Amino acid sequence: MAAACEPISTSINCVGDGDRCYTSGYDLVVGSQGPDGPILCTAAEAQIVEAIFAEVSYTSPQATNEEMQRAYRAADKAAEKAAHDIAAGRPVKYSKLQKGCAG
């Protein structure tokens, strides 16, 4: 089972009759990766990717549709790069954690 958000999908496994569930990982669901992107192991890693996505995708309320689309494409690429860097053990810079699917 998964809870899909952008840019992170939370992988959830349940035991028994589904009465006890736990998060088993976080998948990147943006850019060229689709749901088969890098798997992040911790909520902290997923929150970093969410923070980078939120920061890069931000546009002013007066942004045109084209400007918003450009920002989301850039955010997809930034989130994808961050997830790959985290999975490879490389440091990732971000400004502030955001509340999203990862916590």
LUMPA-978995 format. One line per 2 residues: number of its first residue (from 0); their letters; for each residue x, y, z of N, C-alpha, C. Coordinates in steps of 0.1 Angstrom, whole numbers, plus 5000, padded with zeros to 4 digits. Example, Ala and Ser with C-alpha at 12.3 -4.5 7.8 and 13.67 -1.06 7.14 Angstrom:
0 = AS = 5132:4943:5078:5123:4955:5078:5132:4967:5078  5128:4978:5071:5137:4989:5071:5129:5000:5079;
//
This chain:
0 = MA = 5009:4988:5000:5000:5000:5000:5009:5012:5000  5004:5023:4994:5012:5035:4994:5003:5048:4995;
2 = AA = 5008:5058:5001:5001:5071:5001:5009:5080:4991  5003:5084:4981:5010:5092:4970:5008:5107:4972;
4 = CE = 5019:5113:4973:5020:5127:4974:5031:5131:4964  5033:5144:4961:5044:5148:4953:5053:5156:4962;
6 = PI = 5066:5154:4963:5074:5144:4955:5076:5131:4961  5070:5128:4972:5073:5115:4979:5060:5107:4981;
8 = ST = 5061:5094:4979:5051:5085:4982:5055:5076:4993  5047:5075:5003:5050:5067:5015:5046:5053:5013;
10 = SI = 5056:5043:5014:5053:5029:5013:5049:5024:5027  5037:5018:5027:5031:5013:5039:5029:4998:5039;
12 = NC = 5033:4991:5048:5030:4976:5049:5021:4974:5061  5012:4965:5060:5003:4961:5071:5004:4946:5074;
14 = VG = 5002:4943:5086:5003:4929:5091:4989:4925:5096  4987:4912:5097:4974:4907:5103:4963:4911:5093;
16 = DG = 4952:4916:5098:4941:4920:5090:4942:4934:5086  4954:4940:5086:4955:4954:5082:4954:4963:5094;
18 = DR = 4953:4957:5106:4950:4966:5118:4963:4972:5123  4975:4967:5119:4987:4972:5123:4996:4975:5110;
20 = CY = 4999:4988:5108:5006:4992:5096:5018:5000:5100  5028:4999:5092:5040:5007:5094:5046:5012:5081;
22 = TS = 5053:5023:5082:5060:5029:5070:5073:5021:5067  5074:5016:5055:5086:5008:5052:5096:5015:5043;
24 = GY = 5092:5027:5039:5102:5035:5031:5094:5046:5024  5102:5054:5016:5097:5065:5009:5102:5065:4995;
26 = DL = 5093:5066:4985:5097:5066:4971:5096:5079:4964  5105:5082:4955:5104:5095:4948:5094:5092:4936;
28 = VV = 5084:5101:4935:5074:5100:4924:5073:5112:4915  5084:5118:4912:5084:5129:4903:5094:5127:4892;
30 = GS = 5094:5136:4882:5104:5135:4871:5103:5123:4863  5114:5119:4858:5115:5107:4849:5114:5094:4857;
32 = QG = 5115:5095:4870:5115:5083:4878:5102:5076:4880  5091:5084:4880:5078:5078:4883:5079:5071:4897;
34 = PD = 5071:5061:4899:5070:5055:4912:5082:5046:4915  5091:5044:4905:5103:5035:4906:5116:5043:4909;
36 = GP = 5115:5055:4914:5126:5063:4917:5134:5057:4929  5144:5064:4934:5152:5060:4945:5143:5058:4958;
38 = IL = 5146:5048:4965:5139:5046:4978:5147:5052:4989  5140:5061:4996:5146:5067:5008:5142:5059:5020;
40 = CT = 5151:5057:5030:5148:5048:5041:5142:5055:5053  5144:5068:5055:5139:5075:5067:5131:5087:5064;
42 = AA = 5122:5090:5073:5114:5102:5072:5122:5114:5070  5134:5115:5077:5142:5127:5076:5147:5128:5062;
44 = EA = 5151:5117:5056:5156:5118:5042:5145:5123:5033  5133:5118:5034:5122:5122:5026:5118:5136:5028;
46 = QI = 5118:5141:5041:5115:5155:5044:5125:5164:5037  5137:5160:5036:5147:5169:5029:5143:5170:5014;
48 = VE = 5139:5159:5008:5135:5160:4994:5122:5169:4993  5113:5167:5002:5101:5175:5002:5104:5190:5004;
50 = AI = 5114:5193:5012:5118:5207:5014:5124:5213:5002  5132:5206:4995:5138:5211:4983:5128:5213:4972;
52 = FA = 5118:5203:4971:5108:5204:4961:5099:5217:4964  5096:5219:4976:5087:5231:4980:5095:5244:4977;
54 = EV = 5107:5244:4981:5115:5256:4979:5116:5260:4964  5119:5250:4955:5121:5253:4941:5108:5255:4934;
56 = SY = 5097:5249:4938:5085:5250:4931:5077:5263:4935  5081:5270:4945:5074:5281:4950:5073:5292:4939;
58 = TS = 5061:5297:4936:5060:5308:4927:5051:5319:4934  5051:5331:4930:5043:5341:4936:5028:5338:4932;
60 = PQ = 5019:5343:4940:5005:5342:4936:5001:5348:4923  5009:5357:4918:5006:5363:4905:5013:5356:4893;
62 = AT = 5019:5344:4896:5027:5337:4885:5017:5333:4874  5022:5333:4862:5014:5328:4851:5015:5313:4851;
64 = NE = 5006:5306:4844:5006:5292:4843:5019:5287:4837  5025:5294:4828:5038:5290:4822:5049:5290:4833;
66 = EM = 5049:5301:4841:5058:5302:4852:5057:5291:4862  5044:5288:4865:5042:5277:4875:5047:5264:4870;
68 = QR = 5044:5261:4857:5048:5248:4851:5064:5248:4850  5070:5259:4847:5085:5259:4847:5090:5256:4861;
70 = AY = 5084:5262:4871:5088:5260:4885:5087:5245:4889  5075:5239:4886:5073:5225:4889:5083:5216:4882;
72 = RA = 5086:5219:4870:5096:5211:4862:5110:5212:4869  5113:5224:4873:5126:5226:4880:5126:5219:4894;
74 = AD = 5114:5219:4901:5113:5212:4914:5114:5197:4912  5108:5192:4902:5109:5178:4899:5124:5174:4898;
76 = KA = 5131:5181:4890:5145:5178:4887:5154:5180:4900  5151:5190:4908:5158:5192:4920:5155:5181:4930;
78 = AE = 5143:5177:4931:5139:5166:4940:5145:5153:4936  5145:5150:4923:5152:5138:4918:5167:5138:4921;
80 = KA = 5173:5149:4919:5188:5150:4922:5190:5148:4937  5182:5154:4945:5184:5153:4959:5182:5139:4964;
82 = AH = 5172:5132:4959:5170:5118:4963:5181:5109:4959  5186:5111:4947:5198:5103:4942:5210:5106:4951;
84 = DI = 5212:5119:4954:5224:5123:4962:5223:5116:4976  5211:5117:4982:5209:5111:4995:5211:5096:4995;
86 = AA = 5205:5089:4985:5207:5075:4983:5222:5071:4981  5230:5080:4975:5244:5077:4973:5253:5082:4985;
88 = GR = 5246:5088:4995:5254:5092:5007:5260:5105:5006  5257:5113:4995:5262:5126:4993:5254:5137:5001;
90 = PV = 5261:5147:5006:5254:5157:5014:5244:5165:5005  5233:5170:5011:5223:5178:5003:5220:5190:5011;
92 = KY = 5220:5202:5005:5217:5214:5011:5202:5217:5009  5196:5222:5020:5182:5227:5019:5180:5238:5030;
94 = SK = 5170:5245:5028:5168:5257:5037:5160:5254:5050  5148:5248:5048:5139:5246:5059:5130:5233:5056;
96 = LQ = 5128:5225:5066:5120:5213:5064:5105:5217:5063  5098:5210:5055:5084:5213:5053:5076:5201:5058;
98 = KG = 5063:5204:5062:5054:5193:5065:5048:5188:5052  5049:5175:5050:5044:5169:5038:5040:5154:5041;
100 = CA = 5040:5146:5031:5037:5132:5033:5047:5125:5043  5059:5129:5043:5069:5122:5051:5069:5127:5066;
102 = G = 5061:5136:5069:5060:5140:5083:5059:5154:5086;
//
